[in-house]
Amino acid sequence: MENNNQPAKAQDTGNQKTTFSGNLGYILAVAGSAVGLGNIWRFPYLAAKYGGGIFLLVYLILMLTFGYAMIVSETAIGRMTGKSPVGAFQSFGSQKWLKFGGWINAIIPILILPYYSVIGGWVVKYVYEYLRGNSSGISNDTFFGEFIGNSLTSEICFAAFVLAAFFVIVAGVKNGIEAVSKIIMPALVILAIVTAVYSITCPGALEGVKYFLVPNFQDFSIMTVVAAMGQMFYSLSLAMGILYTYGSYLKKESDIEKNTTEVEIFDTGIAILAGLMIIPAVFAFTGGDMATLKAGPSLMFITLPKVFESMGMANVIGSVFFIMVLFAALTSAISLFETSTATISEELGLNRMLSSLIVLGVSLILGTASVFGYGIWSFVEIFGMQILDFFDFLTNSLMMPVSAFFTCLLVIKVVGFDEIAKEVKLSSKFRRQPMYYVVTKYIAPFFLLIILASSIAGALGLITI
Ligand code: PHE
């Protein structure tokens, strides 16, 4: 492989890329993409399922090392080349592996958006039910199962969510949404704190706090690491081209390292808060029943309504909470939609409208499969997983390790650590440079391959998922 250290600025086509108005704009956009269902819905159920405290510990270690290194690589290369992933990879040469590396980054969001929107649809349904005052119905154990088992209702909610994201993209009201979410996000944090405090103080909940915060090494398995790694990519919106794209809009004077730290703190803080809302409540309401703890994707939708119901004024709290979650989910979905649309329009040379229609079409088809997987197609199982879980597994556990591997390879083989350091140091001290170097060069590539192998072994039933 020839070593081509030339960053692509020279080849820049000079197309008028928008840049973020300032650092705050960038942080909000990245945080808007990062904070979403991954923090509030996905993190708590994975933590509950994969051993509580030990999952949290592994997650934190991965986030501070790998997560940090990946954010820096993607953002720095995005800013250096001024391009989103396919273009960024190819601006360093035309070898096949560079093409592949760019494309795998770009395809992941197109596969995540459909099933993300299905969960978004579940949130839509909860908002609707709380607004019409049905809090006691929702807090019933069977409500959620009956709802997702009804393919027509779930399909309508799912379609409403994707169409909302589509509308924001084509109507160009994205900035409006981001402006609103500046108010909604802090409010969400406050309500989450209140709910978490309430959950923790319910009788019996302390066991849950212990389960979530204190690592128990007996609960450790290789799947703890696989799941924590997938979650880290998902939650920080990594390994799927998003930060390349956002980095390409970033001004040279923005401090990459400081921004990264802020996003890490914010994103992880919200995930931990969500864990504290949900996991202790499982103990308070079911005495730490293992089947409930391992409920997976349904956990938030079954446990939170019970918490709200027992808090009093459930319809008000439930409406406010789920509306906020809906906003957080929408800003993330928008970033997925936006990146997918940009890739299609840049690479296939189509205009934005047509590109966004293609993304919409793919989302409607794949998302419908996920919806039906819980209802009329519930007999379909792929490697023992339901369709939605399969898409989640495919993207987070199989494709993301591969795309992250290619990003490491790009840094090691082509861009070079000096170029990355030069780019980051334009505006940052780059204090964690030694760690960045060691993780990217010596740990990440091997580790990613092990993760990938374990995921495949898990899917084939060679180890338990
Ligand atoms: N990070 C988002 C979340 O936590 C989900 C997401 C994944 C958004 C990938 C964009 C890209 O919900």
Residues whose N, C-alpha, C, O or C-beta is under 5 A from the ligand:
A	BS01	LIG	S33 A34 V35 G36 L37 G38 N39 Y234 S235 L236 S237 S332 S335 L336
